[in-house]
Structure formats: structure tokens, C-alpha cells
Amino acid sequence: MYYWLRRARGGGVIIGATLVFSAIAVSELILMLVNCLPAGSQAIIATVISAAQFPAQHIAKRTSNPFQLVKNNEPQSAYSLKASIRNKRLLASSALGVAALGLTVGLLRGYPNGQPIAFDSASRIAYMLVTVVICMAIVLICLSGRTGFMTTSIWIMLLCLACLAITSFAAFPDSLSIGAIFATSLNALTVGYCYYLTIEFMTHGWRDPYYYAFSGWIVYFVTRAFARIVLSHITPLNSNTELTLAIMADAVVASALIIFVRFLNDAKTPAQELPNVQTSPLQKAVALSSPEEQSAIASLREDSFAAGIAALKKQYQLSERETEVISLYAQGHTQKKIASELFITPGTVHEHIRHVYTKTGLHSRQQILDFIHEQ
């Protein structure tokens, strides 16, 4: 999953939302079909789908990156301003908001005693329909150009699902599967929203992409698991449904307050860029990168740069891989960084750069940049 999130960075609101929520909708349809099969067949299909990741990644590496697929004037961040998303306070508040919602989801999915609630055919179909319809609605709204929808509306949608689940559990204590429909949909959509935020922070953040992917995984899934474990083993909770419902409602309110107070503060005051500091040995050890290294994705969107790279490729008949390498090299990436981006060895990167120098007659990074800017 981290590979696909990392590959999607830089694509903007439309690409990120479409990729994430379309994938969730399709996966729900597949899960629904697989659940109709015998257990042995389910295991075989799961194995085949898991193994399909490897050829899918191989095919993806030979195609265009998402940020090369669209050219539009949409906002480049879920928070409208790239500077805002590079604000540490926004990162912290997003993490706290997601953690609070993760706590709610963990309690909802384990209500009332930490054990899973069995779905019958009707409730399983209802859960699938709720999830797929909401996912496709999000995708259609974004494709219609209303990219500002991503800022707060999806978060409101998640909070409404949480409220529906809590209310359903309270209103239908003898039919817990009704509340479980909304709780399970909330879980799937929250996962999608976390993945979408991960893409946004990967694109505009100041740290290494995998930092955001791993941090997002910890913030949501660990808090969700913690809540489920507590509900299973703490007697005052699993024996007092009113207390459990109250704690879930408190967590929803806390999540809403954390996120929306942050939004209001960002709206009232301009976001401050992070200081440009040199990477320390400790940062290098944990694979954190500087703001300059992350600026490459934004540079690739500029039409002038893309046109210059295209002219270089056409005039000197560069291969696809040579073009990818020299594009990143021209933006200031080190050979080690290029190797990491393209999943090849530093030695291979060095050879591609040498071949480009031979074909073009250019002899430095600056000469390559000069050629690009002249186009």
C-alpha cells in the first residue's frame, strides 16, 4: 500500500481522491463477491490478488506517474495552500484528529464487549452499498471540479457516520448489526481519508514520503486496535454500554474540535513555512529529507520544464529511463536519491547519466538546465 501511496504523490486533489476512493469502492465489491464463495476458494483468490501486486508494480513502473497525467489549475493540497500543509501544527492536529476518530472506530467495531458483530446477508449488502455509494459520490464530486470539497466535507461525512453508528447502537440494542453497518463503513472510509491525507503530506510535506505513510498507519490503526483491546479487557467498559456510548461520543466531539479549530486558525492566519535547516545525521539515519528534495514534484508540473525535458528527449533520442533519470538529476537530486525514486541501483543511475552526457554532448547538470530553460 505504501508503494501505491508514494507513487500517487504530486497528482493533486483529483488524482489522489479518485485513486484512493475508487480503489476502496472496487475492493468492497470484490470482498462482497468473495464472501459468497466457499472458504477454500476465498483463500485461493486472496492469494492470487496478493501476488498480483508484483506484476502490477512492474507495469506501473513503465507508465507515467500520476502527476504527469493531468494539467489543471486545481488547488494543490487538501488544505488549499501548500504552505499550510507544511505547517507542523497542521500535521500534529491532523494526527490528533485521526487518532480520536480511530479511538471511536475501535470502540464502535468492538461494541459492546470487544467481540466482532456477525453480519447476515442483508446487513453485509447494506454495508457494501453504503461504502461504495459514498466513495463514488466523493470521486464524482472531485471530478466535477469541486476540489474544495476535500477540505472539510469528507471529515464532516465521517463524523456523521460515527454519529449514525452510535445512535443506531443506542436505538437498536437488540439489532447490533444495524449500527455495525455504519461503523464498518466509517472504518473503510476513514482508512481512505487517511490514505488521501498521506498522499497530500507526501506531496507537500517536508519529510521523506515513507515517514508520512508509516506515521499515518500508526496513528489510525494503533489507536483503533488499542480501543478494541481496552473494550475487551476493561470491565467497567464492556459491562456498561451507556458509558461506552458516552466515551465514543466524546471522542467524536474531540475529533471534530481538533480538526475544525485547526482549520479556523489556518483560515485566520497565514501559514508559516518551516525553517530551511540542514539535515542532521540523525535525520539521515531515519530517512528524512529536506524541503528542497521534496520540491522536485512541484517543479515537474511546470509546463516549461516538461517541455524542455521533452525537447531533450526528442532531439537526442533518449530512452524513457534516461529521460526519467536526467529529469530528476536536473532538479538537483543526488544519484542515490534518484535510485530510490526509480527503484534502481545508484550504479545504474550513474550509467544513465553518463549515456545522456555522451548522446547530448552536455557535460554538467547546469548545461542540462540551460538547455531545458532555453526550450
C-alpha positions as CSV (number, residue, x, y, z in Angstrom):
1,M,0.0,0.0,0.0
2,Y,2.8,2.4,0.8
3,Y,4.2,1.9,-2.7
4,W,0.9,3.0,-4.3
5,L,0.5,6.0,-2.0
6,R,4.1,7.1,-2.7
7,R,3.5,6.7,-6.4
8,A,0.3,8.8,-6.3
9,R,2.0,11.8,-4.7
10,G,2.1,15.0,-6.7
11,G,-1.1,14.2,-8.6
12,G,-3.3,16.8,-6.9
13,V,-6.7,16.6,-5.3
14,I,-8.4,14.9,-8.2
15,I,-5.8,12.2,-8.7
16,G,-5.5,11.4,-5.0
17,A,-9.2,11.2,-4.2
18,T,-10.0,9.3,-7.4
19,L,-7.3,6.7,-6.8
20,V,-8.0,6.2,-3.1
21,F,-11.8,6.1,-3.0
22,S,-12.2,4.3,-6.3
23,A,-9.8,1.6,-5.0
24,I,-11.9,1.3,-1.8
25,A,-15.1,1.0,-3.8
26,V,-13.7,-1.7,-6.1
27,S,-12.2,-3.6,-3.1
28,E,-15.6,-3.6,-1.4
29,L,-17.2,-5.1,-4.5
30,I,-14.5,-7.8,-4.7
31,L,-14.9,-8.6,-0.9
32,M,-18.6,-8.9,-1.4
33,L,-18.2,-11.4,-4.2
34,V,-15.5,-13.4,-2.4
35,N,-17.7,-13.7,0.7
36,C,-20.2,-15.6,-1.4
37,L,-17.7,-18.4,-2.1
38,P,-16.6,-21.3,0.0
39,A,-13.7,-20.8,2.4
40,G,-11.2,-22.7,0.3
41,S,-11.9,-20.6,-2.8
42,Q,-11.7,-17.4,-0.7
43,A,-8.1,-18.3,0.4
44,I,-7.1,-19.1,-3.2
45,I,-8.5,-15.7,-4.5
46,A,-6.8,-13.8,-1.7
47,T,-3.5,-15.4,-2.6
48,V,-3.9,-14.6,-6.3
49,I,-4.8,-11.0,-5.6
50,S,-1.9,-10.5,-3.1
51,A,0.5,-12.0,-5.6
52,A,-0.9,-9.7,-8.4
53,Q,0.8,-6.7,-6.6
54,F,4.2,-7.7,-8.1
55,P,3.2,-7.6,-11.8
56,A,1.0,-4.6,-11.1
57,Q,4.0,-2.7,-9.7
58,H,6.1,-3.8,-12.7
59,I,3.6,-2.4,-15.1
60,A,3.2,0.8,-13.1
61,K,6.9,1.5,-13.3
62,R,6.8,1.5,-17.0
63,T,3.9,4.0,-17.2
64,S,3.5,7.7,-16.5
65,N,3.4,8.9,-12.9
66,P,0.0,10.3,-11.8
67,F,1.3,13.9,-11.6
68,Q,2.1,13.6,-15.3
69,L,-1.5,12.7,-16.3
70,V,-3.3,15.9,-15.6
71,K,-2.7,19.6,-16.2
72,N,-5.1,21.8,-14.4
73,N,-5.5,24.7,-12.1
74,E,-6.9,22.8,-9.1
75,P,-5.7,23.6,-5.6
76,Q,-2.5,21.5,-5.0
77,S,-3.5,20.5,-1.5
78,A,-6.5,19.3,0.5
79,Y,-5.9,22.4,2.6
80,S,-5.7,24.8,-0.4
81,L,-2.3,26.1,0.3
82,K,0.9,24.1,0.0
83,A,2.4,26.3,2.8
84,S,-0.3,25.3,5.2
85,I,0.3,21.6,4.8
86,R,3.9,22.1,5.6
87,N,3.0,23.6,8.9
88,K,3.9,21.3,11.8
89,R,0.9,22.3,13.8
90,L,-1.4,21.2,11.0
91,L,0.4,17.8,10.9
92,A,0.0,17.4,14.6
93,S,-3.7,18.4,14.7
94,S,-4.4,16.1,11.8
95,A,-2.7,13.3,13.6
96,L,-4.7,14.0,16.8
97,G,-8.0,14.3,14.9
98,V,-7.4,11.0,13.2
99,A,-6.3,9.3,16.4
100,A,-9.5,10.5,18.1
101,L,-11.6,9.1,15.3
102,G,-9.5,5.9,15.3
103,L,-10.4,5.5,19.0
104,T,-14.1,5.9,18.1
105,V,-13.9,3.4,15.3
106,G,-12.2,0.8,17.6
107,L,-14.9,1.1,20.2
108,L,-17.7,1.1,17.5
109,R,-16.3,-2.1,15.8
110,G,-16.0,-3.9,19.2
111,Y,-19.2,-2.6,20.7
112,P,-20.4,-3.7,23.3
113,N,-17.7,-6.1,24.6
114,G,-14.9,-6.1,22.1
115,Q,-16.1,-9.0,20.0
116,P,-17.0,-8.7,16.3
117,I,-20.6,-8.4,15.3
118,A,-21.8,-11.0,12.9
119,F,-23.2,-9.8,9.6
120,D,-26.1,-11.6,7.9
121,S,-26.5,-11.3,4.1
122,A,-28.8,-8.2,4.3
123,S,-26.5,-6.2,6.6
124,R,-23.4,-7.2,4.6
125,I,-25.1,-5.9,1.4
126,A,-26.2,-2.8,3.2
127,Y,-22.7,-2.1,4.4
128,M,-21.2,-2.6,0.9
129,L,-23.8,-0.3,-0.7
130,V,-23.3,2.5,1.9
131,T,-19.5,2.4,1.4
132,V,-19.5,2.1,-2.4
133,V,-22.1,4.9,-2.8
134,I,-20.2,7.3,-0.6
135,C,-16.9,6.5,-2.3
136,M,-18.3,7.1,-5.7
137,A,-20.0,10.3,-4.6
138,I,-16.7,11.6,-3.4
139,V,-15.0,10.7,-6.7
140,L,-17.8,12.3,-8.8
141,I,-17.8,15.5,-6.8
142,C,-14.0,15.8,-7.2
143,L,-14.1,15.0,-10.9
144,S,-16.8,17.8,-11.3
145,G,-14.1,20.3,-10.2
146,R,-15.3,20.9,-6.6
147,T,-11.9,20.1,-5.2
148,G,-12.6,22.3,-2.1
149,F,-14.9,19.6,-1.1
150,M,-11.9,17.7,0.2
151,T,-11.1,20.3,2.9
152,T,-13.8,19.7,5.4
153,S,-16.8,18.0,3.8
154,I,-15.4,14.5,3.9
155,W,-14.4,14.9,7.6
156,I,-18.0,16.0,8.3
157,M,-19.2,12.9,6.4
158,L,-17.1,10.7,8.6
159,L,-18.3,12.3,11.8
160,C,-21.9,11.9,10.6
161,L,-21.3,8.2,10.1
162,A,-19.9,7.9,13.6
163,C,-22.9,9.6,15.0
164,L,-25.2,7.3,13.0
165,A,-23.4,4.3,14.3
166,I,-23.6,5.5,17.9
167,T,-27.3,6.4,17.6
168,S,-28.1,3.0,15.9
169,F,-26.4,1.1,18.7
170,A,-28.4,3.0,21.3
171,A,-31.7,2.8,19.4
172,F,-31.5,-0.8,18.4
173,P,-29.7,-2.7,21.2
174,D,-31.2,-6.0,20.1
175,S,-30.1,-5.5,16.4
176,L,-26.4,-4.5,16.7
177,S,-25.8,-5.3,13.0
178,I,-27.6,-2.0,12.1
179,G,-25.1,0.0,14.0
180,A,-22.3,-2.2,12.7
181,I,-23.2,-1.2,9.1
182,F,-22.4,2.4,9.7
183,A,-19.4,1.5,12.0
184,T,-17.8,-0.7,9.3
185,S,-18.4,1.9,6.6
186,L,-16.9,4.5,8.8
187,N,-13.8,2.3,9.2
188,A,-13.4,1.8,5.4
189,L,-13.9,5.5,4.6
190,T,-11.6,6.7,7.4
191,V,-8.8,4.4,6.0
192,G,-9.4,6.1,2.6
193,Y,-9.3,9.5,4.1
194,C,-6.0,8.7,6.0
195,Y,-4.5,7.4,2.7
196,Y,-5.6,10.6,1.0
197,L,-4.0,12.8,3.7
198,T,-0.9,10.7,3.4
199,I,-0.7,11.5,-0.3
200,E,-1.1,15.2,0.4
201,F,1.5,15.3,3.1
202,M,3.9,13.2,0.9
203,T,3.4,15.7,-1.9
204,H,3.8,18.9,0.1
205,G,5.4,17.9,3.3
206,W,9.0,18.4,4.4
207,R,9.9,14.8,5.3
208,D,10.5,11.6,3.5
209,P,7.3,10.1,1.9
210,Y,7.5,6.9,3.9
211,Y,7.6,8.9,7.1
212,Y,4.0,10.1,6.5
213,A,2.9,6.6,5.3
214,F,4.2,4.9,8.4
215,S,3.1,7.6,10.8
216,G,-0.4,7.6,9.4
217,W,-0.6,3.8,9.8
218,I,0.5,4.1,13.4
219,V,-1.8,6.9,14.3
220,Y,-5.0,5.3,13.0
221,F,-4.6,1.6,13.2
222,V,-2.8,1.5,16.6
223,T,-5.4,3.7,18.3
224,R,-8.1,1.7,16.7
225,A,-6.6,-1.6,18.0
226,F,-5.9,0.0,21.4
227,A,-9.6,0.9,21.8
228,R,-10.7,-2.6,20.8
229,I,-8.3,-4.2,23.3
230,V,-9.4,-1.9,26.1
231,L,-13.0,-2.6,25.4
232,S,-12.4,-6.4,25.5
233,H,-10.5,-6.3,28.8
234,I,-11.7,-3.4,30.9
235,T,-14.8,-4.5,32.9
236,P,-16.4,-1.0,33.5
237,L,-16.5,-0.5,29.8
238,N,-17.6,-3.9,28.4
239,S,-20.3,-4.2,31.2
240,N,-21.7,-0.6,30.9
241,T,-23.0,0.1,27.4
242,E,-24.1,3.7,28.4
243,L,-20.5,4.5,29.4
244,T,-19.1,3.1,26.2
245,L,-21.5,5.1,24.1
246,A,-20.7,8.2,26.0
247,I,-16.9,7.7,25.5
248,M,-17.4,7.2,21.8
249,A,-19.5,10.4,21.5
250,D,-16.8,12.3,23.5
251,A,-14.2,11.0,21.0
252,V,-16.2,12.2,18.1
253,V,-16.6,15.6,19.6
254,A,-12.9,15.8,20.4
255,S,-12.0,14.8,16.8
256,A,-14.3,17.5,15.4
257,L,-13.0,20.2,17.6
258,I,-9.3,19.4,17.0
259,I,-9.7,19.4,13.2
260,F,-12.0,22.4,12.8
261,V,-10.3,24.6,15.3
262,R,-7.1,24.0,13.3
263,F,-8.9,24.9,10.0
264,L,-10.2,28.1,11.6
265,N,-6.8,29.1,12.8
266,D,-5.3,28.4,9.4
267,A,-8.0,30.5,7.7
268,K,-7.4,33.5,10.1
269,T,-3.6,33.4,10.0
270,P,-1.3,32.7,7.0
271,A,0.7,29.5,7.3
272,Q,4.3,29.8,8.2
273,E,6.9,27.9,6.2
274,L,9.2,25.5,8.1
275,P,12.7,26.8,8.5
276,N,15.2,25.6,6.0
277,V,17.6,23.6,8.2
278,Q,20.4,21.3,7.2
279,T,19.7,17.6,7.5
280,S,21.4,16.2,10.6
281,P,23.0,12.7,10.8
282,L,20.0,11.5,12.9
283,Q,17.6,12.7,10.2
284,K,19.6,10.9,7.6
285,A,19.6,7.8,9.7
286,V,15.8,7.7,9.8
287,A,15.4,8.7,6.1
288,L,14.1,12.2,6.5
289,S,14.7,14.6,3.7
290,S,14.9,18.4,3.3
291,P,12.3,20.7,1.7
292,E,14.5,21.2,-1.4
293,E,14.4,17.4,-2.1
294,Q,10.6,17.4,-1.9
295,S,10.3,20.4,-4.3
296,A,11.0,18.2,-7.3
297,I,7.5,17.0,-7.6
298,A,6.2,20.6,-7.9
299,S,8.8,21.5,-10.4
300,L,7.8,18.7,-12.7
301,R,4.4,20.2,-13.0
302,E,5.7,23.3,-14.7
303,D,5.0,23.3,-18.4
304,S,8.3,24.9,-19.3
305,F,10.3,22.3,-17.5
306,A,8.2,19.4,-19.0
307,A,8.6,21.0,-22.5
308,G,12.4,21.3,-22.0
309,I,12.7,17.6,-21.0
310,A,10.5,16.5,-23.9
311,A,12.7,18.5,-26.3
312,L,15.9,17.0,-24.9
313,K,14.4,13.5,-25.2
314,K,13.3,14.1,-28.8
315,Q,16.4,15.9,-30.1
316,Y,18.9,13.3,-28.7
317,Q,16.7,10.2,-28.8
318,L,16.9,9.5,-25.1
319,S,15.2,6.3,-23.8
320,E,12.3,6.5,-21.3
321,R,14.5,5.6,-18.4
322,E,17.3,8.0,-19.4
323,T,14.6,10.8,-19.6
324,E,13.3,9.9,-16.1
325,V,16.8,9.9,-14.6
326,I,18.0,13.1,-16.3
327,S,14.8,14.9,-15.3
328,L,15.3,14.2,-11.6
329,Y,19.1,14.9,-11.9
330,A,18.4,18.3,-13.5
331,Q,16.2,19.2,-10.5
332,G,19.1,18.6,-8.1
333,H,18.6,15.1,-6.9
334,T,21.6,13.1,-5.9
335,Q,22.2,9.8,-7.7
336,K,21.3,7.9,-4.5
337,K,18.0,9.8,-4.3
338,I,17.2,9.1,-8.0
339,A,17.9,5.4,-7.4
340,S,15.5,5.4,-4.5
341,E,12.8,7.3,-6.6
342,L,13.1,4.9,-9.6
343,F,13.8,1.7,-7.7
344,I,17.1,1.1,-9.4
345,T,20.7,1.0,-8.2
346,P,22.9,4.1,-7.9
347,G,25.3,2.4,-10.4
348,T,22.6,2.2,-12.9
349,V,21.7,5.9,-12.4
350,H,25.4,6.8,-13.0
351,E,25.4,4.8,-16.2
352,H,22.2,6.5,-17.5
353,I,23.7,10.0,-16.7
354,R,26.9,9.1,-18.5
355,H,25.0,7.9,-21.6
356,V,23.0,11.1,-21.6
357,Y,26.2,13.2,-21.5
358,T,27.6,11.1,-24.4
359,K,24.4,11.5,-26.5
360,T,23.9,15.2,-25.9
361,G,27.4,16.5,-25.7
362,L,26.5,18.2,-22.5
363,H,28.9,17.8,-19.6
364,S,27.2,19.1,-16.4
365,R,24.0,19.5,-14.6
366,Q,24.0,23.2,-15.3
367,Q,24.4,22.7,-19.0
368,I,21.4,20.4,-19.0
369,L,19.3,23.0,-17.1
370,D,20.4,25.7,-19.5
371,F,19.2,23.5,-22.4
372,I,15.8,22.9,-20.7
373,H,15.3,26.6,-19.9
374,E,16.1,27.6,-23.5
375,Q,13.3,25.5,-24.9
